[in-house]
């Protein structure tokens, strides 16, 4: 069952200790979503933050109830990251991804020689 629609590269999920919500990371648009499982807001999703200093890459709950979010890359204040620009445009993301792969394949081959 899909709980949150239109995520761009979901890259981490963690259940709360009370099991009343899920935190979901979205790398394509650097955000943290909170999906409510119980209570008045059950079935609803809210954006906790969309101002992360980097691109989120997994989330982990520690034994004290704190969440750790790994960040890759960096985002400067008031600027855009290429993933954010391409996020809403699937065709462009696929094109850029394949283009990068096509460039890297010959480089890997040359490095093996």
VOPAGU-2260 file (C-alpha; in pm, 1 decimal, decimal comma):
REM VOPAGU-2260
SITE   aa  ch    i         X         Y         Z
SITE  UNK   A    0       0,0       0,0       0,0
SITE  UNK   A    1     132,2     344,3     -94,8
SITE  UNK   A    2     107,1     581,7     200,7
SITE  UNK   A    3     266,2     897,7      58,0
SITE  UNK   A    4     221,6     993,0    -306,9
SITE  UNK   A    5     454,6    1184,8    -538,2
SITE  UNK   A    6     776,8    1145,4    -343,0
SITE  UNK   A    7    1089,8    1209,4    -538,3
SITE  UNK   A    8    1346,1     944,9    -440,8
SITE  UNK   A    9    1230,4     837,6     -96,1
SITE  UNK   A   10    1551,1     751,5      83,6
SITE  UNK   A   11    1481,3     658,4     442,8
SITE  UNK   A   12    1190,2     569,5     666,3
SITE  UNK   A   13    1164,1     534,4    1044,8
SITE  UNK   A   14     875,2     442,4    1273,4
SITE  UNK   A   15     826,8     647,1    1591,4
SITE  UNK   A   16     882,6     471,1    1926,5
SITE  UNK   A   17     507,9     492,6    1998,1
SITE  UNK   A   18     433,4     365,7    1644,2
SITE  UNK   A   19     198,4     657,8    1582,7
SITE  UNK   A   20     381,7     809,5    1285,1
SITE  UNK   A   21     644,6     743,8    1020,2
SITE  UNK   A   22     917,5     982,8     916,4
SITE  UNK   A   23     996,8     960,1     546,5
SITE  UNK   A   24    1295,0    1128,0     380,9
SITE  UNK   A   25    1277,7    1261,5      28,3
SITE  UNK   A   26    1613,7    1318,1    -137,5
SITE  UNK   A   27    1492,8    1459,5    -470,9
SITE  UNK   A   28    1335,9    1752,3    -291,0
SITE  UNK   A   29    1529,5    1760,7      36,4
SITE  UNK   A   30    1243,0    1718,2     283,2
SITE  UNK   A   31    1129,6    1519,4     582,1
SITE  UNK   A   32     765,9    1406,4     577,8
SITE  UNK   A   33     564,5    1290,9     877,0
SITE  UNK   A   34     290,3    1039,0     802,0
SITE  UNK   A   35      42,2     997,2    1087,3
SITE  UNK   A   36     -65,0     639,4    1160,3
SITE  UNK   A   37    -288,8     701,0    1462,5
SITE  UNK   A   38    -498,2     976,4    1617,4
SITE  UNK   A   39    -690,5    1266,4    1465,2
SITE  UNK   A   40    -441,4    1308,7    1182,8
SITE  UNK   A   41    -423,8     937,7    1088,3
SITE  UNK   A   42    -363,6     899,2     714,7
SITE  UNK   A   43    -243,3    1256,5     673,3
SITE  UNK   A   44     106,2    1363,2     578,1
SITE  UNK   A   45     282,7    1687,7     664,7
SITE  UNK   A   46     621,0    1829,1     570,8
SITE  UNK   A   47     833,1    1867,5     883,0
SITE  UNK   A   48    1109,5    2053,2     703,1
SITE  UNK   A   49    1219,2    2138,2     353,8
SITE  UNK   A   50    1522,0    2339,9     463,1
SITE  UNK   A   51    1783,3    2072,9     517,6
SITE  UNK   A   52    2147,2    2179,0     474,5
SITE  UNK   A   53    2213,7    1876,6     251,1
SITE  UNK   A   54    2043,5    1593,7      68,8
SITE  UNK   A   55    1892,7    1343,2     316,3
SITE  UNK   A   56    2029,6     990,8     296,5
SITE  UNK   A   57    1861,4     762,1     551,3
SITE  UNK   A   58    1724,6     816,4     901,3
SITE  UNK   A   59    1779,4     628,2    1226,7
SITE  UNK   A   60    1620,1     648,5    1571,0
SITE  UNK   A   61    1864,3     616,9    1861,0
SITE  UNK   A   62    1797,4     466,7    2204,9
SITE  UNK   A   63    1723,0     812,5    2350,8
SITE  UNK   A   64    1442,9     884,8    2103,4
SITE  UNK   A   65    1643,9    1120,6    1882,4
SITE  UNK   A   66    1656,0    1091,0    1505,6
SITE  UNK   A   67    1976,8    1099,3    1306,2
SITE  UNK   A   68    1953,8    1200,2     941,1
SITE  UNK   A   69    2252,3    1135,6     717,4
SITE  UNK   A   70    2317,3    1414,2     468,8
SITE  UNK   A   71    2505,9    1388,0     142,8
SITE  UNK   A   72    2610,5    1682,2     -64,1
SITE  UNK   A   73    2542,5    2031,3      57,4
SITE  UNK   A   74    2293,2    2304,5      -8,2
SITE  UNK   A   75    2379,9    2667,8      29,3
SITE  UNK   A   76    2110,3    2896,6     170,9
SITE  UNK   A   77    1885,8    3054,5     -94,1
SITE  UNK   A   78    2026,0    2837,7    -374,4
SITE  UNK   A   79    1898,1    2533,9    -562,1
SITE  UNK   A   80    2055,7    2192,3    -595,5
SITE  UNK   A   81    2034,5    2022,0    -935,3
SITE  UNK   A   82    1817,7    1743,4    -786,6
SITE  UNK   A   83    1564,4    1998,6    -668,2
SITE  UNK   A   84    1544,2    2153,9   -1013,6
SITE  UNK   A   85    1503,0    1816,0   -1185,7
SITE  UNK   A   86    1279,3    1661,0    -917,0
SITE  UNK   A   87     941,5    1737,1   -1073,2
SITE  UNK   A   88    1056,4    1635,3   -1423,0
SITE  UNK   A   89    1097,7    1257,6   -1450,2
SITE  UNK   A   90    1207,7    1261,5   -1813,5
SITE  UNK   A   91    1489,5    1509,2   -1747,3
SITE  UNK   A   92    1606,5    1315,9   -1439,3
SITE  UNK   A   93    1624,4     996,1   -1642,5
SITE  UNK   A   94    1808,2    1174,9   -1922,4
SITE  UNK   A   95    2068,0    1326,1   -1688,2
SITE  UNK   A   96    2110,6     996,1   -1505,7
SITE  UNK   A   97    2169,7     806,0   -1829,9
SITE  UNK   A   98    2398,5    1076,4   -1963,0
SITE  UNK   A   99    2615,6    1054,6   -1651,9
SITE  UNK   A  100    2624,6     674,5   -1683,9
SITE  UNK   A  101    2727,7     699,5   -2049,7
SITE  UNK   A  102    3012,7     931,5   -1957,3
SITE  UNK   A  103    3129,8     712,8   -1667,5
SITE  UNK   A  104    3135,8     380,9   -1858,1
SITE  UNK   A  105    3422,9     479,7   -2092,4
SITE  UNK   A  106    3608,8     634,0   -1797,1
SITE  UNK   A  107    3584,3     308,5   -1602,7
SITE  UNK   A  108    3700,1     113,6   -1904,6
SITE  UNK   A  109    4002,1     340,5   -1957,8
SITE  UNK   A  110    4092,4     315,5   -1588,3
SITE  UNK   A  111    4105,7     -65,8   -1613,8
SITE  UNK   A  112    4371,7     -52,3   -1886,2
